[in-house]
Amino acid sequence: MMRNAPVLDPDELSDAVAHERRDGRTIALANGCFDMIHVGHVRYIQGAAEVADILIVGVNGDDSVRQLKGEGRPLMTATERAEIIASIRGVGYVTIFDARSPAALIELLRPDFQCKGTDYTADSVPEGDVVRSYGGKVVIVGDPKDHSTTDMISRVRRSSR
């Protein structure tokens, strides 16, 4: 039986990452709001899982989603979103972070790879300088950005009128 990835707070996760590194494993980090899970999210996460031995997914906390996406968001709590992400094949660990940016989480964990979706380039990732400062690499993964939670919410609202 497959188990879901554990959802750990950042400090617990830091300890788990240290253990994984002692065992010689490489670490990738992907992050996002994941407010309404869609196939683009799954493809992004599974692409990120192929980059390293262990994939950590950082889920934006509720306040940061509200700041980034506006009132009425998130649609689901961070705990619920993290549980769903933890069930996706290839995810090793999940954590919830409260900042708008994953920069502090990256500083804490120092992943070998920071994975971002195809709406970025390796040079346009906002926290790319943090990753490169300790020798990490930014990697672009997933399919073209043809899926959007915001667009899906708009379509649902239009169809319910």
Residue pairs with C-beta under 8 A, 6 or more apart in sequence:
2 89
4 83
4 86
4 87
5 57
5 85
5 86
5 87
5 91
5 92
5 93
5 94
6 16
6 86
6 93
6 94
7 79
7 82
7 83
7 86
7 93
7 94
7 95
7 96
8 16
8 93
8 94
8 95
9 95
9 96
10 95
10 97
10 105
10 108
10 109
13 56
13 93
13 95
13 109
14 108
14 109
16 93
17 27
17 54
17 56
17 93
17 109
17 111
20 27
20 53
20 54
20 92
21 27
25 52
25 53
25 54
26 52
26 53
26 54
26 112
26 113
27 52
27 53
27 54
27 56
27 109
27 111
27 112
27 113
28 48
28 49
28 51
28 52
28 54
28 55
28 56
28 111
28 112
28 113
28 114
28 115
28 139
29 55
29 56
29 57
29 58
29 102
29 105
29 106
29 109
29 111
29 113
29 114
29 115
30 44
30 45
30 48
30 55
30 56
30 57
30 58
30 115
30 116
30 141
31 57
31 58
31 59
31 60
31 97
31 102
31 105
32 41
32 44
32 57
32 58
32 59
32 60
32 117
33 59
33 60
33 64
33 65
33 68
33 69
33 73
33 74
33 81
33 149
34 41
34 59
34 60
34 81
34 84
34 85
35 65
35 69
35 73
35 74
35 75
35 76
35 81
35 149
36 75
36 76
36 149
36 152
36 153
37 81
37 84
37 85
38 147
38 149
38 152
39 147
40 117
40 142
40 143
40 145
40 146
40 147
40 148
41 147
42 88
43 142
43 143
44 115
44 117
44 141
44 142
44 143
45 55
45 57
45 85
45 88
45 90
45 91
46 88
46 89
46 90
47 115
47 141
47 142
47 143
48 55
48 57
48 90
48 113
48 115
48 139
48 141
48 142
49 55
49 89
49 90
49 91
49 92
50 90
50 141
51 113
51 115
51 139
51 141
52 111
52 112
52 113
54 92
54 93
55 90
55 91
55 92
55 93
55 115
56 92
56 93
56 94
56 95
56 109
56 111
57 85
57 86
57 91
57 93
57 94
57 95
58 94
58 95
58 96
58 97
58 102
58 105
59 78
59 81
59 82
59 85
59 94
59 95
59 96
59 97
60 68
60 78
60 96
60 97
60 100
61 78
61 96
61 97
61 98
62 74
62 77
62 78
63 98
64 97
64 98
64 99
64 100
65 73
65 74
65 78
66 73
66 74
67 100
68 100
69 150
74 81
75 153
76 84
78 96
79 96
82 94
82 95
82 96
85 91
85 94
86 94
95 105
97 104
97 105
99 105
101 126
101 127
102 114
102 127
103 126
103 127
103 130
106 114
106 127
106 130
106 131
106 136
107 130
110 134
110 136
111 131
111 136
112 136
112 137
113 136
113 137
113 138
113 139
114 125
114 127
114 128
114 131
114 136
114 137
114 138
114 139
115 139
115 140
115 141
116 125
116 138
116 139
116 140
116 141
117 140
117 141
117 142
117 145
118 140
118 141
118 142
118 143
118 144
118 145
119 145
120 140
121 140
122 128
122 138
122 139
122 140
125 131
125 138
128 138
131 137
131 138
132 138
